[in-house]
C-alpha cells in the first residue's frame, strides 16, 4: 500500500510570532506583552488566473513569490502592530477595523514592491562593483564570476549585520521555531515543545535557500548574455530577474524532492548553510507560539475541508 502523502505547509517568522499557510488559510500567532497569545487569520483566496499560472513551470515561481510577499506583509504588519500594544488599547483598534482592509491591501502592495526594490539593489550593485574590476578581470566569464562573488558577499554581510539587532535576532529565532514545527510534523512527531525542539532548525524548502539559489542560478544565466557595454549588462540583469527567479524556484523544489536521496541531497546543502545565518535556536516559549499557530492552522484547514465535503454531498 502506498504511503499517504502529507499536505505541504509553509511558514514565515514575524515579530514575536509565526505565520503558517495551508490550502485554505494563513494563520499567525503572536505572543503579546502581557504574555497572551493572539491569532490572525486570513482566508486563502483562489484566483483562477493565478491557479492556472501556478501549474506552469518557471512561471509558477513568480506567482508564488508575489503571493508570499503580499500575504507575508499583511501578517508582518499585524505582528508589529499588536505585539507590544497594551491590551487596554484593543478597543481603539476595533473601532478602526473598517479601514484596515484598505490598509492591509496597501501593505501587501508595498511588500511586493519592497521585494522587487531589494532584488534590484542586490542585482545591480554587484554589476557596478564588478565593472570596477574590469582592468584586472576583463573576460566575460571572470566578470560574471566576480559579480556573483560580490552578490554573495553583499547578501551575507547584510544578513549578518541585521541579525545583530535584537528584534531581528528574535525574528530569526522564530524562523528556527517555524522550521522545527514543520520538520516535526513532516517526521510524524507529536507537536510538543520537547519533540519540536529536538528537530533541526533547517529546512530544504526555506526561502533563504531560494535567495541563495538566485545567486548561483544567476551566474549560469548571465553567462548566456554579453557583459559589455555596461548599460547593456544592466538592462540584461533587469530583464533576466524573472528568469532567474523562475529557475531558482524550480531548483528549490527539486532539492526538496531529492533531499532523501543519497548524493542528490547535497544539492540543497548550500541553502542550508545560509539558513545557519537566517535561523537561530529558539527558546521554549517561542516554540510554543509556533506550535499554537500551526495547530490553529490545522484546525481551520480541517473545518474548511469538512465544510467543502458537506456542500459537495448536499
Order of alpha helices (4+ residues) and beta strands (2+ residues): beta-beta-beta-beta-alpha-alpha-alpha-alpha-alpha-alpha-alpha-alpha-alpha-alpha-alpha-alpha
